[in-house]
Structures are given as structure tokens and as C-alpha cells.
Amino acid sequence: MKHTKVKDLLQSNTTLTEVNAKGWVRTFRNNQFIALNDGSTLNNIQCVVDFENTPEETLKRITTGAAISVVGALVESQGAGQKYEIQVSKLEILGDSDAEKFPMQPKKHSLEFLRENAHLRVRTNAFGAIMRVRSVLAFAVHRYFQEKGFVYVNTPIITGADAEGAGEMFQVTSLPLDNLPRTEDGSINYREDFFGKHTNLTVSGQLEGETFAMALGQIYTFGPTFRAENSNTSRHLAEFWMIEPEVAFNDLDDNMDLAEDFIKYVVKYAVENCADDLKFLEGRLADEEKQKPQAERSEMTLLEKLRFVLENDFKRVSYTEAIDILRDSTPNKKKKFSYIIEQWGADLQSEHERFLVEKHFKCPVILYDYPANIKAFYMRLNEDGKTVRAMDILFPGIGEIVGGSQREERYDVLVEKMRALGIDEEELWWYLDTRRFGSAVHSGFGLGFERLVLFVTGMTNIRDVIPFPRTPMNAEF
């Protein structure tokens, strides 16, 4: 008999004489009531066992974490809080679970403990909800761009280019590490490596994405990226996923329009399709907020934060105006900021970004026209010679969620910037070709997918919104 998902059983319009459900036991009480969950929904379905006619040996094997199959009638539930339950006529143990050793007991666990058991944490309500929301958001990303006529491009994971120019990249090699080939000057001879050159795991698909945008008009990438940054903060991962659209003939204003429309679309899609999971995560966040000092508590619930994004136009503010606001702000004057803003050119921190969003403008903010010396080489230089056509989108509780720019389409200007920064022109000859053959104004942005999931789920540590986090000194599972 084909089994039916728990979600579909709970949403049934009628009772049924016989159904089959399969899943994992969450709880088993009074030798009669099983809370069964199969991952299709946050909610369990109650399965009522005929314990008088069920062998005692079988009852003993119904433990937390065990995989079971039940056959029985779907009937209206006598208990509160549930529409249907299954009156079990046949029960089969598919996989036993050692109840005493099973880590995911039906009690509250610390997030650190759950990270140490990342292979099992998805069986908890919280992580089941997070991963379902993550899945829906990923689908919404593709749905949005496909509806808009974008072409999905898979850019290389192994690359010889450092898109950000930061050098924090994981090297890829097949050379024997205990006997590295050397050149005459003693440096590593990468000509003998698999690719015949020094290669790394990508930090961004942008540069390759630009080449496709200059032929296909509008493209997007959505794939894994890597950064060898030795940071153990709640905001950093060594392996993460990036969403990066690139659009020919779009200037910075078009880019801001696209980014705002895109974010609102995917957040709205999650709100409309993850109601139960988001309601649960909202309650979880509220409990977490109660543990904080009053001054550190968020003024908004999770769903209020999401509506805050959906219902407000994003305020567009130049970097220069933002610096003036921050410099004259009370927390800056009273030295409440950890990083005091003293002059134009400062690199804004999360505390500054959140102040602008949560305290000053009270809506999402798009900052634009940043100092050239704190932004990447590929951003278009403004006529003032000191700022670039960059933009960042700032959200409540999280700060920057999107970074993008109008790209430098002028060959001579781009070459000059690369030389000033010591970027090898020969390494990026193909990138420069796009400026030599039919160059045009074009723009794009990057959105760290885990940042988006973090915001939508209300979690506070980015390690909790990716299945298996990769961080310094941790590559378990």
C-alpha cells in the first residue's frame, strides 16, 4: 500500500477507512499514543495503537527516533489541537532506535549541542522548520528569475580569478604536498599542477557571470562559494551559497529596483508558503529574546520584521549622507558605537547599518555611491573620481544583506584601476575582452543565500541555517 505524507493526511477534507503513514517516532506515551513525523510538516500526526492486541515486544521497540509504518483508519481526533488521528490496525518497525543513546530527545537542546549533531538535528522541530523554509526560498529564487526571463548560468567552482581581490581563497591542487615541484627561484611550480596554473575555489561567480550577461542580456548564478577567512563569528562561513544576477544595459538605479523587487518577492513567497514553520520560528525567537537584557531585545516579532520589508519602500541614501547622519547621531556622540564614525571614508559596520535601518529611517535602506578605496576594482568610478556606483541593502537585525554595483564598462578606466591595485591583467584577459568587444553599461548584485535564510527564519547564527556548516577547524560530517 502506498503511504501518504503526514502533511496531506492532516489537510484531508474527510475521514478515510484506510491509510498508510511512515515516519519517525517523536514521542510514545501511555503505551498507546505515537506522535509521528515524516518531515513533510512541522506538525505530527497522532497514531493510536491498540496496545491490548499489539505484542509487548513490538511496543518496546516503539521508541523516540524509531522509523515505523502504520496502517489504519484516518478518523476525527478526540484530542485538542488536531483535526485527525490514525486508529492503527497494523504497525511495523522499519528501523529501531536506541532510545537511551538517541541524542534528539523530546526536550530543549542548546544550539551548540545541535551543531555537534548536525546529522540528526534536522529531526527537531526547529531545524525541520528552518530547512523547509530554506528549500522554499531556494525555489522562490529560481521562480523569480525564470518568470523574469533570466538565464540560469552555472559558473565555475574552480577558478584562477579572485573576484574580490582579498586573497582569502582555498587553493585547489593535485601536487604532492610532501614533495612540491619547485622553479629555479624556489617557488612552487604550478605549471606541473593539474590545471597548469594556480587555482582556487571560487568566492564569486560574478566575473564569469558578466561575460554571459554581455551575450544573453540577463543571467543569474546560484551556487556554492568559498572563503578561507579565519573568522569564527556568527555571521561567517567558509562554504556558503550565493545568488548573483547580472544584467546588460542596467545602470545602478535599475540594479536597485531589481534587488528590491527580488527580495520582496522571495520573502513574500516564504510568508505565503511556510505559515506553520514561520509561526513556530516566531515563537522560538520570542523565547530567545526573553533571555536577553531589555535594551538588547528586538522591537519586532519575526513576522513583523518580514512585513517590515514587504510593506516599506526601501529608502535610498548616499554613503555621504549616511556618514553625516551617523557622525551626528547620539550613539556616536556618546561613544556608544564600538566603531566611532569620525570622517568620510569609514567602512560601515553592522552596528551603523542597523542604526540607519532600525532607529533613523525605520525602513530598509539602500546605501549607494561608496568611497572607491573600500570597494572592489570592478565597480564603476563616478565622475568625482573618489566614489563608485556601488550599493548595499540593509535590513533590520542583520545589517547588509545585498551588495552590488554598476560595473566599470570602460576598458581604459578598468585597466587603470587594476594596475593601481596590482591585479594581473594577463590573468583576467578574458574579463577585459568584454570591455574591448561591444562593452555596455551593466550591473549586478550578490546576495548570500544563508544571510537571507537567517533573516527569514529569525535565527541569529549563520551556522544554523545551512545543513552542515563549514567553519575554521570544523569540517565534520
N, C-alpha and C positions, 0 to 999 in steps of 0.2 A: 504494500500500500504506500502511495506517495505521501510524504509528510508535508504539512502546511506550516509556514512560518508563524511564529508566535504573534508577530505584528498583525498578520492577516486574520488570525483567529480572534484577536481582541477587537478587531474592527469589523467583524462579521455582522451582517444585518439580521441574522436569525440563528437559532439553535440548530445543531446538526447531530444526526444519530451516530455518526462515527467519524472521528478524525484521528490523524496521527501527528504527533508533535515530537520533535527531537531537540535536545539541547543539553545544558549543564545545570546541575542542581545548585541553586543558590542557598536554599535552606530546606530542611526537612524537620518538621515538628510534630509532636504527638504521634509519631509512627503512622501519620496519615496524610499530612499536608505538605506537598512539594511545591516550592517556588521554582519554576523552570524558566530559563532564559536561553535564547539561541542567538543573541547578538543583533537581531533584526530591529529591536526596540529597547528602549530603556526599561520598559515595563515587563514584569514577569507574569506568567500565567499560572494560576493555582491548579495543581493536579491533585485530586482527592483519591487516595489509594484505599482500596478495600483491604484493610490490614488483616481482617479476620480470615480472608481467603488468599492472602499472599504469604508465601513461605517465609519463615523467620530469617532464613539465610539471605533471601533477597532483600528484605527490609534492612538488614545490617549493612548491605552494600550500597544503600541509598545515602550517600554522604556528600557533604559540600564539595563541589568540583567534579563529581562523577558525571559522565556522559550517559544519558538514558534516552530510551524511546518509549513513548506511551501511546496507547490506542484507547479510545473511549468516546463517550458522548460529550459534545460541547453543550453545556446547559447554562441557564442563568445562575449566576453566583448568589449564594445566600449571604456571603460576607460583604462588608462595606468596602467601597473604593475600587470595585472591579465588576465589570459587566458580565463576564463569562468565566467559567472554570471547566476543567475536564474531569468527568467522572471516569476514572481509569478502570478499564476491563482487562487490559494486558500491559505489562510493564517489562521492559528488557534493559538490562545493564549493558551498555555498549563499551564503557571503559570505566574501570574502578578508579577511585581516588583515595589516597591515604589521607584520611581526614585530619589526623594529628600533625602531619607534615605539610599539608597544603597551605601555602603562605597566605592565600587570599581568603581569610576567614571573614564571616559577615560582621565586621566591626570597622571602626575608623583606623586607617593606616596613615602614617606620615608619607608625604610625597617623596622624601628621600628613600624610605623603605621601598616604595613602589618603583622608583627608578632602578633600585638594585634587583628588582624582579620584573624588569620591563617585558619579559616574555610572557608574564602572566597578568600584569596589571590591567590589561585591556578587558579582563573579566570583571573588573569592578564597574560600578555604575558610572563613576566619574570618567574613567578612561574609555569606556564604551561610548559614552556621550561625546567626548572630545573627538574620537576617531570617526564617528559617524558625521559630525559637523565638518571635520576636515575633508571627508570624502565628498560631501555635498558642495563645499566651497570649491574643491578642485573641479567638479563637474560644471559649476557655475562659471568658472574661469573660461573653460573651453566653450561653453554655451554662448557666453557673451561675445567672444571674438569670432566664433563661427557665424553667429547671427549678423555681425557687422561686416562679414566678408573678408576677415583676416585669414592669411595662410599660416598654418602651424608649421614651424621650421625646427628641426632637431639640430641644434648647433653642437660642435664637438665638445666632448668631456675632456679629452686630451688635447692640449694646445701648447704652442710655443709663445703665445702672446699673453702679456699681463695687462688686462684691460684697465685695471685700476692704477697700475704703476706703483703699487705699495710693496710688491715683492713678497708678500706673505702667502706663498703658494706651496702646495705639496708637489714634490718632484716625482716624475714618473721615469723609471729606468729599468732596464734589464741587465745592466752591467753587474759583474760580480763585485759585491761591496767589499769583499776581503782581498780583492786584487784588481783595483781600478786601473784601467789603462790611462797612461799619462802622456801629455805632449812634451816637447823638449823643454818647455819652461816649467814643467811640473804640475800644470793644471790638468783637470780631468779631461780626457779626450772623448767628447761626446759624439765625435764622428763614428766611433765604434759602437755607439748605443743603438738600440732597436730602430729609432727613427732618424738616426744620423745627426741628431741635434739635441739640445737641452729642451726637455718638455715638462709640462706640469699639468695638474688637474685644474680645470677652469675655475675662475672666480666669477665669470660672467659670460653670457653668450652674446653680449651686445655688439661687439665689433663684427663678428660674423653675421649677426642679425642685420646690421646696417647694409651689408653687401646684398642681402636678399631683398631688403626694402627698396633698394635702388633698382630693382628689376620687377618685383611683384607688387610694389606700391605700399602694402600694409601687411606686416607679418607679426607673429608673436612667438616667443620661445617659452617653454615651461618645463624646466628640468633641474637636475641636481647641480649644485655648485659647491665649491670647497675653498676654505680659507684657513691657512695654517697660522692663525693668530692665537698666541698663548694667553687666552683670556678665559677666566672661569666665572664670568658674570652670568646673571640670569637672562641676559639678552644676546649671548653669543653661542654659536655652534660652529663646529669645524666642517660639518656637512649639512647643507640646507638647500631648499628649493627656491628658484627664482622665476618670476613671471616678468618677461621683458618684451613689450611691444615696440616696434619701430615703424614709423610712418613717413613715407616720402611726401614732400610738399607741406608738411605740418610745421608751423612755427611754434614758439613757446606757448602762446595763448591757446592754440589748438591742442597742444600737449596737455595743458592744464585742464581743458574741457574734457578730453578723453579720460584722463586719470580720475577726475571727479565722477564722471558718469559710470566708469567701470567699477569703482569701489562701491558706489551706491547700489549698483546692480547686484553685485555678488553678495553684499551684506543683506540686501532685501531678500534675495533668493534663500539665504540661510534662515532668515527670520520666518519666512513663509513655509519652509520645508523641514525645519528642525524644532518645531514648537516645544515638544516634550523635553528634548535634550537641553534646549536653552533655558527652559523654566527650571529644570533640575540644576543646571550650572549656575543660574542666577541665585538659587538658594544656597548653593555651595559657596559662592563668592560672598554672599551676605554673612554667612557664618564666619568666613575668614576675616572679613572686615571688622567684625565684633572683637577680634583678638588684638586689633591694632589700637594704639593711642587715639583719642578722639581727633586730634589735629591731623592725623595721617589717613583718616578714613575718607573714602570716596563719597562725594555728594550725590552720585548717581548709582542706581542699580545697573546690572548688566544690560537689561533690555532698554533702560533709559539711555545708556551710552550708545547703543545701536541706533535707537530712534534719533539721538542727537546728531548722528552722522546723516541719517536718511532725511531728516526734516529741515536741516540747515544748509543754506548755500555756503560753500567754502569761501572764507574771507581771503582775498589775495593781497598780500602785503610785501613790499620790497624789503630786502635784507636791511637796507639803510634805515628805513622807518622802524623796523623791528628792533634794531640796535638802540635807536633813540628811546623807544618805549621801555626797553629793558634797563637802559642806563638810568632812566628817571624813575624806575619802579621802586616801591617801598622795600621789597626784599633785597634789592641791590644796594640801595642807600643804607639799609640797616645791616648789610653784610650777612643776610640770611642765605643767600645763594652760596653753594660750595665753590662755584667759579664766578668771581665778581666780573661784571662787564665794565671795562674801563674805556675801551676805544673801539672804533670801527676796525673790522678785520678779525675780530674774535670768532673762534669756531664755536657755534652754539652747542650747548649740552642739553641733555634731556630735561633738566630742571627748567631751563629757559624756554624750551619748546612747549612744555606743559603749562607754564605760566601764561604764555601768549594764548593758548587754546582755552584753558580752564578758568583763568582769572580775568584776563584782559578782554579778549574778544568774545569769549563764551560761545565759540563755534569752531569747527575745524578750520585750519589755517593753511594757506599755501604761501610759502615764502619763495621769493624769486630774486634774481639778479644778485648773486653772491660774489664775494671777492674772488678773483681768478686764482689767487695763490692758495686757496683752501679747497679748490675743486679740481676735477680731473682734466687732463690735457685735451680731451675731445669736445669740450663744451665751447659753444660759440662765444667769441670775445665781443663784448659790447663796444660801441663807438668811444666810450670813455677810456678804454684801454686798461681798466682796472677791475671790471666786473664781467661775469659771464652769464649767459642765458640759462642759468640753472634754476631748478625749482624743487622744493621738498614739501610734502604734505604732512601736516602734523595733526595727531589725534589725541583725544583725552586719555590720560592714564598710560600712554605708551610713547608719546613724542613722535619722532619721524617714522612714517610707515611707507612712504614712497619717495624715491629720489629720481630725478630725471633732468633732461635738458634739451634745448635745441642744439644739434650737433654742429661742430665747426665744418662748414661745407667748402670753405675757401682753401685751396691747396697750399698757397704760399703761407697763409697765416698758420695753418695746421703744422706745416713743416717747421716753421719758426718756433712754435710752442714746443714741439717735440725735441728740437735741438737744445732749447733752453733747459729742458728737464732731463736731458741725457737719454732720451728714448731712441733706440736703434731704428733708424729709417729702413734699413735693409730687412729687419725682422718683420716690419709692417708694410712692406712694399705693396702688398695686395690691398691693404686698407687705404693707402694713399692713392691707389689706382682709381678707387671710387670717386676721388676728388679730381682726377685727371680726365675721366671719361664720362661726361654727362652729369656732373655734380648738380645738386639741387638742395634747396632748404629741406631739412628733415629733422625729426625729433623722436624721442622715445623716453621711456622711464623703466625703472626696475622696482618691483615690489617683492620683498621677501615673504614667501608664502607662509612661513611659520609666524612672522610678525602679524599677518592677517588673521591666522587661526588663533593666535594669542589674544588679539583684540576681541574677536567674536565670541570666544569661549570664556573670557574673563580670567583665564589663568595668568599667573604672574611670572612663571619661569618657562623660558622657551624650550627647555628640555622636556616639558610635559605635553607638548603639542606635536611631537614627531615620534613615530613608533620606537625607534632605537637611537637615542641621541649620541652623537659623536663629539666628545669634548677632550681637552688636554688630559692625557693619562687614562683615557677611557674609550675603549673600542670593544666593549663586551657585547655578546650576542651576535 
